[in-house]
Amino acid sequence: MSPLADFMTTEPAHRLLVIKTAADHASRAHKGQFRKDRRTPYIIHPARVAGLVGIFNGSHVAVIAAWLHDVYEDCSPEWVLKTDALIADFPLPEDELRDIAAIVEALTKKNTITGKADRLSDSLQRILDAPPEATLVKLCDRIDNLLDSADRNGGFTKRYLASTDEVIEKLSVRASLYRYDAALEILVRIRNSNLKKL
């Protein structure tokens, strides 16, 4: 490990600098994209997911992955290549770089798979095989998306509740195993609430 990488892993302020670099990169990658309401800049979603990961005690690795988790799915091939290079160049230990890349890859739904339900099932299976914090990032992603669906029509919410049930079912054991119970409990409570009245 280089002296710089050693310094970055022991100094929290420098981990924050890497998080900021990931956030800035994601902001540029998602520039011009909007949430389904066509008003909210898309970057608000990765920002909220990263914030939730922090609230639920995720490491800097999980926060970085949260910022980058939708780039591969929603941005151009050019941004995918730039993100690969960014992750590889972060001044972090090799195992952390591998974990960031693996978490982002697991959360990326593969557009080559037909049907949203099958894409989600494939991603959830890959999350189960990924580093543990992939589970936390996915729970936080689903919390934010579910809250964001509250002001949509009933059809979207009904479909999203069904897929949320699959997320809860497939990730609950792993969430308990790695002590992400608080995030799982919040997701279950939101899922079971009347979203229109939140």
Secondary structure, 3 states (H helix, E strand, C coil): CCHHHHHHHHCHHHHHHHHHHHHHHHHHHCCCCECCCCCCECCHHHHHHHHHHHHCCCCHHHHHHHHHCCHHHHCCHHHHHHHHHHHHHCCCCHHHHHHHHHHHHHHCCCCCCCCHHHHHHHHHHHHHHCCCHHHHHHHHHHHHHHHHHHHCCHHHHHHHHHHHHHHHHHHHHHHHHCCCHHHHHHHHHHHCCCHHHC
